[in-house]
Amino acid sequence: MVKIAIFLNGNYDQKEFYINQIKKQDILISVDGGTDFLFKIKKLPDMLIGDLDSIGQKSLSWVKKNGIKILRYPEDKDYSDFELALKEAISLRPDKITVFGGFGKRRDHEYSSLMVASKYSQKMQISLEDKSCSLFFAREGAKNIIPCKKGDTVSLIPFSYSVKKITSHGLKWVLKGETIFRSESRTLSNEAVSGQPYFYLSTGLLLVVVNKKS
């Protein structure tokens, strides 16, 4: 199983969490200023992507000195650096893509990253992670396993007008072939009652948010 991690230019509190996560990855892709965190922990990426407008000079020199592949794009472009990195990651045909550093700085970047992830979510398993939270978009017609522990809070948030025929297992409040609408909030703050809950849905775009129990 090939796993790719993408590092964005966000907050990296709880450094040890990310160091442990890196050990589980096969390929590391840094996006512009996200390279600064990898430089801080002295972990070279396999590739650097972006317009390089936010990366620190020491980080950039470090990457160049070590012969790391750099895909540089102009600042004036039609795609965000994250989307360019995601396209490149998908082209490598991994089984899973995990995005780190997606939270904690610019709100517009956070929302845009979610929308970009939703765009490619039916092609690839993509999650955005930090120490306290995990987000991913469910896949239609597939068994969607929720990566959480017993007691974690799980919210299901419709991004499309409706999400149809949701059937869940291992959650405190069970859904049985139900349809939920974007205007509803009844699927917020459910609770995992088993170590690996899961669910199915037929159609619709559904964001899953896991708030990890501390």
GIMOJO-V594720 format. One line per field, one symbol per residue. ss: DSSP state (H for helix, E for strand, - for the rest). phi: phi as a letter, one per 40 degrees, with the letter a starting at -180 (. if undefined). A space follows every 50 residues. Layout:
ss=???
phi=???
This chain:
ss=--EEEEE-------HHHHHHHH----EEEEEHHHHHHHHH------EEEE ------HHHHHHHHH---EEEE--------HHHHHHHHHHH----EEEEE ------HHHHHHHHHHHHHH-----EEEE---EEEEE------EE----- --EEEEEE---EEEEEEEE-E----EEEEEE--------EEE-----EEE --E--EEEEEE---
phi=.cbbbbbccbcbcfdcdccccdccccbbbcbfcccccccccfbcccabbi cgcbccccccccccdcgccbbcbcccacbcdcccccdcccccfccabbbb gcbhbccccccccccccccbcccacbbbbacbabbaccbcgbcccccabd gccbbbbcbcdabbfcbbbgbdbcbbgcbbbdccbcbcfcbcbbcacaab acahbbcbbbcccc
